[in-house]
């Protein structure tokens, strides 16, 4: 070897950072470079001529090195191995030994040159890596959701058992190194995507769309139907190192709860939209947030246009200040108040609403107001009808009491006459005085006839119902004409004359109305002035929802003091039946007929030229 080259070799040997040990064929150390001191703690001359065994940590490592050297002796001149070594102070470390065999010119073994490279740090890093990998694996397994990690080349590098289970049948063949597309295709072919059936012409496009989402995730989770009636939430996350983290979560229970909640919301919405009540939800700043269809119809605007509008715009101005005050006074302790509201419709009728107003609180914080209204117009009408019926019942009870007393008195009068004349006849027969018997007999007949007339009149009165069962349209012209026809002889004898105006049509019973008119016309003819022919005028006026039919005559009239009394049963102002015969039932019967038609009859006390009765009936128009 040239001298210059030898110097270079020596310089390299002396400055090489790893220990270099030269050993003869008997495994005796011939020399070592200065790095031996730093690594092993021996000076070069301290280990010279000593067996190389002193550098190994154990016989096992030394024997392993010899065995490896023997196996490789027939092959390459260089061999590598990792062994445990021991320093002078007894500490042990791991190092990689690179052995180069040295032979003579004749090919005989001369020894070995070994380079010892400390790999303790590398092994420590490897142990830490394995520890970290173990911790990652344990962490992945502890996660209940399916998690998989793909590297930048889309190859699977880690996954947990939850991910394998979620893949179903495809999970059995899952292994590291598979590409993301291979995993996706395996899951598809296992039938886990029911909305893309196996063999579907759309399968390729769908798989490509899923791969695009894998490569360029949007950052939002997607939920879709999965195998066996399940629902799957899929989310892909791109890591900073280029890896892709895949999350797969079985959200079947959550989705079913969500669907159930949606059904409940739909049921609630359908109920709220279809109930007849008026419903409005109001924000704390008094703006509508929701109204149902019935409320929208009440205010006359589409429901979707009411959202966001001031609630008070739909409250009558006269009620706004009071309603605002009542709402503001609601509290968690007293969150509800109710009120009745009366509105007037275009036709002038009343429309009543019962409002229940509630404030919803979260703790002490107001969340919203809810107001619910119910149409109570019919209830109010029923209350009015009940009040009217109560008044009517009271009136009828009073009339019944009066009727009972009057009937009792008037029926007893002919009975007293019959009893009295019977006693007189008996006395005269006993005494043999028969001259007055014809007179007494005539009085008996008259009393019996009078009683018969009273009984017939009472029967007529009692047979008139309080309410009409069969309503029909009745022409008052025909009714008056028939009544006049029935009284023809009486009218001709009195020489009565009639004046008519246009008469209306009404709803009622024509026979009962005929009897009413017949009584009024008969009275007008009966109670005429002496020496004057009766003039009877019948005409009509309309007043709001009523018609007023007037029966006016030029007779003797009625004292206004008796304007009410004349309508009582069996009441007569003229006791002399030879001049004005009758039972006193006619006007009482007329009153009963009028009331059975939801009307009334009264004497016009302002008219002084005779008598004028007013029949008031509901207008059928």
Buried (B, 14 or more C-beta within 10 A) or exposed (E): EEEEEEEEEEEEBEEEEBBBBBBBEEBBBBBBBBBBBEBBBBEBEBBBEEBBBBBBBEEEBBEBBEEBBEEBEEEEEEBEBBBBBBBBEEEEBBBBBBBEBBEEEEEEEEBBBBBBBBBEEEBEEEEEEEEEEEEEEEEBEEEEBBBBBBBEEBBBEBBBEBBBEBBBEBBEEBEEEBBBBBBBBBBBBBBBBBEBEEEEEEBEEBBEEBBEBBEEBEEEEEBEBBBEEBBBBBBBEBEEEEBBBBBBBBBBEEBEEEEEEEEEEEEEEEEBEEBEBBBBBBBEEBBBBBBBBBBBEBBEBEBEEBEEBEBBBBBEEEBEEEBBEBBEEBEEEEBEBEBEBEEEEEEEEEBBBBBBBBBBBEEEEBEBBBBBBBBBBEEBEEEEEEEEEEEEEEEBEEBEEBBEEBBEEBBEEBEEBBEBBEEBBEEBEEEEEEEEBEEBEEBBEBBBEBBEBBBEBBEBBEEBEEEBEEEEEBBBBBBBBBBBEBBEEEBEEBEBEBEEEEBBBBBBBBEBBBBBBBBBBBBBBBBBEEEEEBBBBBBBEEEEEEBBBBBBBBBBBBEEEBEEEBBBBBBBEEEEEEEBEBBBBBBBBBBBBBBBBEBBBBBBBEBEEBBBBBBBBBBBE
